[in-house]
Amino acid sequence: MKRKILALAVWGVLFSVPGAAQPQQKTILLATTTSTQDSGLLDVLIPRFEKKTGFFVKTIAVGSGQAMALGQRGEADVLLVHSPEEEKKFVAEGYGVNRRIIMHNDFLVVGPAEDPARIKGVKGTPGAFKKIASAAVLFLSRGDRSGTHAREMSVWKGSGIYPEGQKWYQQTGLGMGQTLNVASEKKGYTLADRGTYLALKKSLGLDILAGGDAILLNVYHLVEVNPDKWPRVNRAGSRALGDFLVSREAQEVIRAFGVDKFGS
C-alpha cells in the first residue's frame, strides 16, 4: 500500500522567529483543505509548531478554491492547498508569495465492493470514468471548487464526458470526509485523496477500485498571502510556518504519518 501521505524530498532549515511577536500577531490564520484536516495530519504537525515557536494556528478547513478566495480578501495569512494551476494564478495576480512544495499523496477512485460499473482493472482513470458514465451508476462529486473537485473535472475532461446535469451525477458541496460518507451511504463512486480515505476507511463501505495514474498525483503547496497587498497579514508567522513544514523534523513526521495504523 502506498504511503498515506508521502513527503517529498524537500528539506529546509527551521528559522526562529526574530524577536517576540506582538500579541495581535501571535495568531496565524491558516486556510487549508479539508483533506489535511480530515486525515488528522494537522493534529500532529500544528501542536509541534506552536510549541516550538509560540505562535497559535487557527485553521480554516475549506476547499482549495475557497481557501484562495479567503487569501484574495486578506482573510487568511497563509494557505496550504492542492490546486496547482489555481495556485500559480493566485501568485501571478499578486495575492500570494513564497509558494513552497510541502508534500504529496495521490487521488483514488473508490466505490462499493460490488463495483456495479465494473471499473476495477480498467486501464487509466479516464477509462474508469467512462464506464461509470456508460453504466449511469451514481457518482458523488464534491462540487466545491476544491483541489479534489478540480482534479475530478480534469479526469472527466480527459474521458471526453461532461457529467453535469446527468441524474447519476450528484454534487455534495461538502468536504472530503463528508463526501466519502455520503458515497458510502448511497453506494456510489467518488474521487478521494488517499490520506482521507485511509483515515476513514474503517467506517466506510468503500473499496479502492482505480488509481495509480500520473493524472492522480496530488501535490500540496504552502502559499503566504502577500503582505504588501494586505499589511495586516502575519508575515512573520506565515514564514515561520512554511519554514517549519519544510524542515527535516516536519518532513519526517509527514513521511511516517499513518504507518503505525495502515502499515504505509
LUMKOL-995578 format. One record per residue: residue number from 0; residue in three letters; x, y, z of N, C-alpha, C in turn. Coordinates in steps of 0.1 Angstrom, whole numbers, plus 5000, padded with zeros to 4 digits. Atoms other than C-alpha are relative to their C-alpha. Example, Ala and Ser with C-alpha at 12.3 -4.5 7.8 and 13.67 -1.06 7.14 Angstrom:
! residues 2
REC/0/ALA/5009/4988/5000/5123/4955/5078/5009/5012/5000
REC/1/SER/4991/4989/5000/5137/4989/5071/4992/5011/5008
! end
This chain:
! residues 264
REC/0/MET/5008/4988/5000/5000/5000/5000/5009/5012/5000
REC/1/LYS/4992/4988/5001/5013/5034/4991/4999/5008/5014
REC/2/ARG/5000/4992/4988/5021/5058/5019/4988/5009/5000
REC/3/LYS/5012/4992/4998/4992/5077/5033/5002/5014/4995
REC/4/ILE/4996/4987/5006/5008/5110/5027/5015/4999/4999
REC/5/LEU/4986/5002/5002/5042/5109/5011/5007/5014/5000
REC/6/ALA/4992/4988/4999/5067/5136/5020/5009/5001/4988
REC/7/LEU/4991/4998/5011/5086/5150/4990/5014/5002/5006
REC/8/ALA/4986/4998/4995/5124/5152/4994/5003/5015/5000
REC/9/VAL/4998/4986/4999/5122/5188/5003/5004/5003/5014
REC/10/TRP/4995/4998/4987/5143/5199/5032/5003/5015/5002
REC/11/GLY/4997/4986/4998/5147/5233/5048/5005/5002/5014
REC/12/VAL/4994/4997/4987/5161/5250/5079/4989/5007/5008
REC/13/LEU/5010/4993/4992/5137/5259/5107/5006/5012/5006
REC/14/PHE/4995/4987/4995/5143/5296/5114/4992/5004/5013
REC/15/SER/5007/4995/4988/5135/5310/5148/4993/5014/4996
REC/16/VAL/5007/4988/5003/5110/5339/5148/5008/5011/5006
REC/17/PRO/4992/4989/4995/5130/5371/5152/4992/5009/5010
REC/18/GLY/5007/4991/4990/5120/5389/5184/4987/4994/5005
REC/19/ALA/5012/5005/4994/5089/5384/5204/4988/5006/4991
REC/20/ALA/5011/4995/5008/5057/5386/5183/4991/5008/5008
REC/21/GLN/5009/4992/4993/5033/5413/5192/4987/4992/5003
REC/22/PRO/5011/5008/4996/5001/5400/5209/4990/4998/4988
REC/23/GLN/5010/5001/5011/4979/5407/5178/5006/4992/4989
REC/24/GLN/4994/5008/5010/5004/5388/5157/5004/4986/5004
REC/25/LYS/4997/5014/4996/5007/5356/5176/4991/4990/4993
REC/26/THR/5009/5009/5007/4977/5341/5158/5003/5000/4985
REC/27/ILE/4998/5002/5014/4982/5327/5123/4987/4994/4995
REC/28/LEU/5012/5006/5006/4951/5321/5102/5004/4992/4988
REC/29/LEU/4996/5010/5010/4958/5290/5081/4987/4995/4993
REC/30/ALA/5011/5006/5008/4933/5283/5053/5005/4988/4992
REC/31/THR/4995/5013/5006/4937/5247/5042/4989/4991/4995
REC/32/THR/5010/5009/5006/4920/5218/5025/4994/4992/5011
REC/33/THR/5007/5009/4990/4895/5196/5043/5008/4987/5001
REC/34/SER/4993/5013/5000/4918/5166/5034/5011/5001/5011
REC/35/THR/4989/5000/4990/4947/5178/5056/4994/5000/5014
REC/36/GLN/5007/5000/4987/4922/5183/5084/4994/4986/5003
REC/37/ASP/5007/5013/4998/4902/5151/5079/5010/4988/5002
REC/38/SER/4990/5011/4999/4933/5129/5076/5006/5000/5014
REC/39/GLY/4994/5000/4987/4945/5140/5110/5014/5005/5000
REC/40/LEU/4986/4996/5001/4978/5152/5098/5003/5013/5008
REC/41/LEU/4998/4987/4993/4974/5188/5111/5000/4998/5015
REC/42/ASP/5000/5003/4986/4966/5174/5145/5013/4996/5006
REC/43/VAL/4987/5004/4996/5001/5161/5147/5010/5011/4998
REC/44/LEU/4990/4990/5003/5020/5189/5130/4998/5013/5007
REC/45/ILE/5002/4986/4995/5004/5221/5143/5004/5001/5015
REC/46/PRO/4995/4998/4986/5010/5214/5181/5015/5001/5001
REC/47/ARG/4985/4999/5000/5047/5208/5174/5005/5014/4996
REC/48/PHE/4996/4986/5005/5049/5241/5155/4997/5010/5011
REC/49/GLU/5003/4990/4990/5031/5260/5182/5009/5000/5012
REC/50/LYS/4991/5002/4988/5052/5246/5210/5014/5006/4997
REC/51/LYS/4987/4996/5004/5084/5254/5191/5001/5015/4998
REC/52/THR/4999/4986/5003/5075/5290/5181/4992/5010/5008
REC/53/GLY/5008/4991/4992/5049/5304/5204/4988/5006/4992
REC/54/PHE/5012/4996/5008/5025/5311/5176/4988/4991/5003
REC/55/PHE/5012/5008/4999/4989/5299/5177/4994/4999/4986
REC/56/VAL/5006/5002/5013/4974/5285/5145/4985/4998/5000
REC/57/LYS/5015/5002/5002/4937/5289/5137/4998/4995/4986
REC/58/THR/5001/5007/5013/4928/5265/5110/4986/5002/4994
REC/59/ILE/5013/4999/5007/4900/5272/5085/5000/4989/4989
REC/60/ALA/5000/5011/5009/4893/5239/5066/4989/5002/4990
REC/61/VAL/5009/4999/5011/4877/5245/5032/5006/4995/4988
REC/62/GLY/4994/5004/5012/4883/5236/4996/5011/5009/4996
REC/63/SER/4989/4992/5004/4914/5249/4979/4995/5013/4994
REC/64/GLY/5006/4988/5006/4893/5274/4958/4995/5010/5010
REC/65/GLN/5005/4992/4990/4876/5287/4989/5012/5006/5008
REC/66/ALA/4988/4995/4993/4910/5290/5007/5006/5011/4993
REC/67/MET/4994/4989/5008/4924/5311/4979/4991/5012/4999
REC/68/ALA/5009/4988/5000/4893/5333/4979/5002/5007/5013
REC/69/LEU/4998/4993/4987/4899/5340/5016/5013/5008/4999
REC/70/GLY/4988/4993/5002/4935/5349/5007/4999/5012/4991
REC/71/GLN/5002/4988/5008/4924/5372/4980/4993/5012/5007
REC/72/ARG/5006/4989/4992/4903/5391/5005/5008/5004/5012
REC/73/GLY/4992/4997/4988/4931/5392/5031/4994/4994/5013
REC/74/GLU/5006/5006/4989/4911/5370/5054/5007/4987/5005
REC/75/ALA/4991/5011/4995/4939/5344/5059/5014/5005/4999
REC/76/ASP/4986/4996/5000/4976/5347/5065/5008/4991/4991
REC/77/VAL/4992/5010/5008/4988/5315/5047/4991/4989/4996
REC/78/LEU/5009/5011/5006/4973/5287/5026/5008/4987/4999
REC/79/LEU/4994/5013/5003/4981/5250/5024/4989/4993/4991
REC/80/VAL/5010/5004/5010/4963/5239/4992/5006/4990/4990
REC/81/HIS/4995/5010/5010/4965/5214/4964/4992/5001/4987
REC/82/SER/5006/4997/5013/4952/5230/4932/5010/5008/4992
REC/83/PRO/4989/4994/5006/4984/5238/4913/4998/5012/4990
REC/84/GLU/5003/4989/5010/4970/5258/4884/4994/5012/5006
REC/85/GLU/5006/4988/4993/4949/5280/4906/5010/5007/5009
REC/86/GLU/4990/4994/4991/4978/5285/4930/5009/5009/4992
REC/87/LYS/4991/4992/5009/5000/5297/4901/4994/5013/4996
REC/88/LYS/5008/4988/5003/4973/5321/4891/4999/5010/5012
REC/89/PHE/5001/4992/4988/4969/5333/4927/5013/5008/5002
REC/90/VAL/4987/4994/4998/5006/5341/4929/5003/5010/4989
REC/91/ALA/4998/4991/5012/5008/5356/4894/4992/5013/5001
REC/92/GLU/5008/4989/4998/4980/5380/4903/5004/5009/5012
REC/93/GLY/4995/4992/4989/4999/5393/4933/4994/4997/5014
REC/94/TYR/5007/5003/4988/4978/5377/4960/5009/4991/5010
REC/95/GLY/4992/5009/4992/5004/5352/4972/5015/5001/4997
REC/96/VAL/4985/5000/5002/5042/5349/4977/5006/4988/5006
REC/97/ASN/4992/5011/4994/5068/5323/4985/4992/4987/5000
REC/98/ARG/5007/5013/5002/5049/5293/4972/5010/4988/5001
REC/99/ARG/4991/5010/4998/5066/5262/4985/4994/4986/5000
REC/100/ILE/5005/5013/5000/5061/5225/4979/5002/4993/5014
REC/101/ILE/5000/5006/4987/5053/5206/5011/5000/4985/5000
REC/102/MET/5002/5014/4999/5042/5171/5004/4991/4995/4988
REC/103/HIS/5009/5005/5009/5022/5148/4981/4994/4987/5004
REC/104/ASN/5005/5014/5000/4999/5118/4980/4993/4998/4987
REC/105/ASP/5007/5001/5013/4975/5107/4953/4985/4998/5002
REC/106/PHE/5014/5002/5000/4939/5105/4944/4996/4986/4997
REC/107/LEU/5005/5013/5003/4919/5073/4942/4985/5001/4996
REC/108/VAL/5014/5002/5003/4886/5062/4927/4995/4989/5010
REC/109/VAL/5005/5010/4990/4866/5045/4955/4985/4998/4997
REC/110/GLY/5014/5003/5002/4832/5028/4954/4997/4987/5007
REC/111/PRO/5005/5012/4993/4811/4999/4966/5008/4987/4995
REC/112/ALA/4993/5012/5003/4828/4965/4967/4994/4992/4988
REC/113/GLU/5007/5007/5011/4802/4952/4943/5004/5005/4986
REC/114/ASP/4995/4994/5012/4816/4976/4917/4990/4999/4988
REC/115/PRO/5010/5002/5010/4784/4979/4896/5004/5005/4986
REC/116/ALA/4996/4995/5013/4802/4998/4868/5012/4992/4994
REC/117/ARG/4989/5008/5004/4830/4972/4866/5012/5007/4996
REC/118/ILE/4989/4991/5003/4858/4997/4868/5013/4994/5004
REC/119/LYS/4988/5005/4995/4883/4976/4887/5008/4993/4989
REC/120/GLY/4991/5006/5010/4912/4966/4865/5000/5008/4986
REC/121/VAL/5000/4992/5012/4903/4992/4838/5013/5008/4999
REC/122/LYS/4988/4992/5001/4934/5008/4824/4997/5015/4999
REC/123/GLY/5002/4986/5001/4935/5045/4831/4988/5005/5007
REC/124/THR/5012/4994/4993/4912/5066/4853/4990/5006/4991
REC/125/PRO/5011/4996/5009/4895/5083/4824/4992/4989/4994
REC/126/GLY/5007/5012/5004/4886/5048/4812/4990/4996/5010
REC/127/ALA/5009/5003/4989/4871/5041/4846/4988/5009/5001
REC/128/PHE/5011/4990/5000/4851/5073/4845/4990/4998/4988
REC/129/LYS/5009/5003/5012/4838/5064/4810/4990/4988/5004
REC/130/LYS/5008/5011/4997/4825/5031/4824/4989/5004/5010
REC/131/ILE/5010/4995/4990/4808/5048/4853/4989/5008/4993
REC/132/ALA/5009/4992/5007/4791/5072/4829/4991/4991/4991
REC/133/SER/5008/5009/5009/4781/5044/4805/4990/4991/5008
REC/134/ALA/5009/5008/4992/4766/5023/4833/4990/5009/5007
REC/135/ALA/5009/4991/4993/4749/5055/4847/4999/4997/5015
REC/136/VAL/5000/5003/4986/4759/5045/4882/5004/5012/5008
REC/137/LEU/4998/4988/4991/4759/5071/4910/5014/5003/5002
REC/138/PHE/4986/4994/4997/4790/5093/4912/4998/5012/5008
REC/139/LEU/5001/4988/4991/4794/5118/4941/5012/5009/4998
REC/140/SER/4990/4990/5002/4813/5149/4933/5000/5010/5011
REC/141/ARG/5000/4990/4990/4824/5174/4959/4994/5013/4995
REC/142/GLY/5006/4989/5006/4814/5202/4936/5002/5013/5008
REC/143/ASP/4998/4988/4991/4830/5228/4959/5012/5008/4996
REC/144/ARG/4988/4992/5005/4859/5243/4938/5012/4996/5008
REC/145/SER/4989/5004/4993/4883/5223/4959/5011/4994/4990
REC/146/GLY/4990/5006/5008/4916/5208/4946/4995/4987/4995
REC/147/THR/5005/5013/5004/4899/5174/4945/4989/5002/4989
REC/148/HIS/5010/4998/5010/4870/5188/4925/5006/5004/4987
REC/149/ALA/4993/4996/5013/4893/5205/4900/5007/4988/4994
REC/150/ARG/4994/5012/5006/4912/5172/4895/4990/4990/4995
REC/151/GLU/5010/5008/5005/4880/5153/4891/4995/5005/4987
REC/152/MET/5004/4994/5012/4869/5177/4864/5010/4998/4989
REC/153/SER/4989/5003/5009/4903/5172/4847/4998/4986/4994
REC/154/VAL/5001/5014/5004/4897/5134/4846/4988/4999/4991
REC/155/TRP/5011/5000/5009/4862/5139/4832/5003/5005/4986
REC/156/LYS/4996/4994/5013/4876/5161/4805/5008/4991/4992
REC/157/GLY/4992/5010/5007/4902/5135/4797/4992/4988/4995
REC/158/SER/5009/5012/5005/4874/5109/4793/4991/5004/4989
REC/159/GLY/5009/4996/5011/4855/5131/4769/4986/5001/5004
REC/160/ILE/5014/5000/4995/4825/5132/4791/4998/5012/5009
REC/161/TYR/5003/4988/4992/4808/5162/4807/4987/4996/5008
REC/162/PRO/5011/5007/4993/4786/5147/4835/4989/5010/5006
REC/163/GLU/5010/4991/4993/4769/5178/4850/4987/5000/4993
REC/164/GLY/5013/5001/5005/4732/5176/4847/4994/4986/4998
REC/165/GLN/5004/5014/5001/4731/5138/4845/4994/4996/5013
REC/166/LYS/5007/5004/4988/4708/5121/4870/5010/4992/5009
REC/167/TRP/4991/5009/4992/4736/5097/4881/5012/5008/5006
REC/168/TYR/4989/4992/4996/4760/5126/4888/4994/5010/5011
REC/169/GLN/5005/4991/4989/4754/5144/4922/5012/5007/5006
REC/170/GLN/4990/4992/4993/4774/5172/4938/4995/5002/5015
REC/171/THR/5004/4999/4986/4775/5172/4976/5002/5014/5005
REC/172/GLY/4996/4987/4995/4791/5207/4981/5006/4999/5014
REC/173/LEU/4994/5003/4987/4808/5191/5011/5015/4997/4999
REC/174/GLY/4986/5003/5000/4844/5184/5022/5002/4985/4997
REC/175/MET/4996/5013/5005/4863/5152/5015/4994/4989/5010
REC/176/GLY/5006/5010/4990/4853/5133/5047/4986/4998/4999
REC/177/GLN/5014/5001/5001/4817/5141/5044/4995/4994/4987
REC/178/THR/5003/5006/5013/4816/5133/5007/5002/4985/5000
REC/179/LEU/4998/5014/4999/4831/5099/5014/4989/4993/5008
REC/180/ASN/5011/5005/4992/4804/5093/5040/4987/4999/4992
REC/181/VAL/5012/5000/5009/4777/5102/5015/5001/4989/4990
REC/182/ALA/4998/5011/5011/4792/5079/4988/4998/4986/5007
REC/183/SER/5002/5013/4993/4793/5051/5014/4986/4997/5002
REC/184/GLU/5014/5002/4997/4757/5056/5024/4992/4997/4988
REC/185/LYS/5007/5001/5013/4745/5058/4988/5005/4989/4991
REC/186/LYS/4993/5010/5008/4768/5031/4975/5004/5005/4986
REC/187/GLY/4996/4994/5012/4782/5054/4949/5016/5001/4999
REC/188/TYR/4985/4998/5003/4817/5062/4934/5003/5014/5003
REC/189/THR/4995/4987/4999/4838/5092/4942/5015/5000/4999
REC/190/LEU/4986/4998/5001/4873/5106/4938/5004/5005/5014
REC/191/ALA/4995/4996/4987/4892/5109/4971/5015/5000/5001
REC/192/ASP/4986/5000/4998/4927/5117/4983/5003/4988/5009
REC/193/ARG/4997/5012/4992/4944/5086/4998/5000/5002/5015
REC/194/GLY/4999/4997/4985/4951/5102/5032/4986/5000/5007
REC/195/THR/5013/4999/4994/4915/5110/5040/4993/4986/4999
REC/196/TYR/5007/5013/5002/4902/5077/5026/5006/4990/5011
REC/197/LEU/4994/5009/4990/4927/5057/5048/4996/5003/5014
REC/198/ALA/5004/4996/4986/4918/5077/5079/4986/4996/5003
REC/199/LEU/5014/5003/4997/4881/5069/5075/4996/4986/4995
REC/200/LYS/5003/5013/5006/4883/5035/5058/4992/4991/5008
REC/201/LYS/5007/5010/4991/4871/5015/5088/4985/5003/5001
REC/202/SER/5014/4997/4998/4838/5034/5089/4993/5001/4986
REC/203/LEU/5005/4999/5014/4833/5033/5051/4997/4987/4994
REC/204/GLY/5002/5012/5008/4818/5007/5029/5005/5002/4985
REC/205/LEU/4994/4997/5013/4841/5017/5000/5013/4993/4998
REC/206/ASP/4987/5007/5003/4870/4999/4983/5007/5009/4990
REC/207/ILE/4992/4994/5010/4898/5013/4962/4998/4992/4987
REC/208/LEU/5003/5007/5012/4888/5005/4926/5008/5004/4988
REC/209/ALA/4992/4995/5011/4910/5026/4904/5010/5010/5005
REC/210/GLY/4990/4990/4995/4941/5048/4907/5014/4996/4994
REC/211/GLY/4987/5003/5005/4978/5049/4900/5005/5008/4988
REC/212/ASP/4997/4992/5011/4977/5073/4871/5008/5012/5004
REC/213/ALA/4993/4988/4997/5001/5102/4868/4990/5012/5002
REC/214/ILE/5010/4989/4999/4970/5124/4865/4994/5001/5014
REC/215/LEU/5005/5000/4986/4961/5115/4901/5010/5004/5010
REC/216/LEU/4990/4995/4990/4993/5128/4917/4994/5013/5007
REC/217/ASN/5007/4990/4992/4981/5152/4945/5011/5007/5008
REC/218/VAL/4989/4992/4994/5007/5179/4954/4995/5012/5008
REC/219/TYR/5004/4989/4991/5003/5203/4983/5011/5010/5001
REC/220/HIS/4991/4989/4999/5019/5237/4984/4995/5009/5012
REC/221/LEU/5003/4989/4990/5021/5264/5012/5003/5013/4993
REC/222/VAL/4999/4987/5006/5015/5299/4999/4997/5011/5010
REC/223/GLU/5002/4989/4991/5019/5330/5020/4992/5011/4993
REC/224/VAL/5008/4989/5005/4993/5357/5015/5009/5013/5000
REC/225/ASN/4991/4989/5002/5011/5388/5001/4998/5011/5010
REC/226/PRO/5002/4990/4990/5017/5412/5030/5001/5014/4994
REC/227/ASP/5000/4987/5007/5023/5441/5005/4986/5004/4996
REC/228/LYS/5014/4997/5004/4987/5438/4994/4991/5001/5012
REC/229/TRP/5008/5000/4988/4973/5431/5029/5010/5002/5012
REC/230/PRO/4990/4997/4990/4995/5448/5055/4998/4993/5013
REC/231/ARG/5003/5007/4987/4977/5431/5084/5003/4985/5000
REC/232/VAL/4996/5014/5000/4988/5397/5073/5012/4997/5009
REC/233/ASN/4989/5004/4991/5010/5379/5098/5012/4995/4992
REC/234/ARG/4988/5004/5009/5042/5379/5077/5009/4991/5007
REC/235/ALA/4990/5008/4993/5065/5365/5104/4994/4986/5003
REC/236/GLY/5007/5013/4997/5040/5338/5114/4999/4991/4988
REC/237/SER/5001/5008/5013/5034/5327/5078/5013/4994/4996
REC/238/ARG/4986/5004/5004/5071/5325/5071/5005/4989/5009
REC/239/ALA/4995/5010/4990/5078/5306/5103/4993/4986/4998
REC/240/LEU/5007/5013/5002/5051/5280/5095/5005/4993/4988
REC/241/GLY/4995/5006/5012/5064/5275/5060/5014/4994/5003
REC/242/ASP/4987/5005/4997/5100/5271/5073/4999/4987/5008
REC/243/PHE/5002/5012/4992/5087/5245/5098/4996/4989/4992
REC/244/LEU/5005/5011/5008/5068/5225/5073/5010/4994/4990
REC/245/VAL/4990/5006/5009/5098/5221/5050/5013/4995/5008
REC/246/SER/4988/5004/4991/5122/5214/5080/5001/4984/5000
REC/247/ARG/4998/5014/4999/5136/5179/5085/4991/4994/5010
REC/248/GLU/5010/5005/4990/5115/5175/5116/4986/4997/4995
REC/249/ALA/5014/5002/5005/5082/5181/5099/4999/4990/4989
REC/250/GLN/5000/5009/5011/5091/5162/5068/5001/4985/5005
REC/251/GLU/5000/5014/4995/5099/5131/5089/4987/4996/5006
REC/252/VAL/5014/5002/4995/5065/5135/5107/4991/4996/4988
REC/253/ILE/5009/5003/5012/5048/5136/5073/5003/4987/4994
REC/254/ARG/4996/5013/5006/5068/5107/5060/4995/4988/5007
REC/255/ALA/5004/5011/4992/5059/5085/5089/4985/4999/5004
REC/256/PHE/5014/4999/4995/5023/5096/5094/4991/4989/4994
REC/257/GLY/5009/5011/5005/4999/5067/5092/5006/4987/5000
REC/258/VAL/4993/5013/5001/5025/5040/5092/4995/4990/5011
REC/259/ASP/5004/5009/4989/5015/5027/5126/4986/4994/4999
REC/260/LYS/5013/5005/5001/4979/5024/5117/4997/4992/4987
REC/261/PHE/5003/5005/5013/4980/5015/5080/5011/4992/4994
REC/262/GLY/4989/5007/5005/5014/5000/5075/5007/5006/4988
REC/263/SER/4994/4993/5011/5024/5026/5050/5000/5015/5002
! end
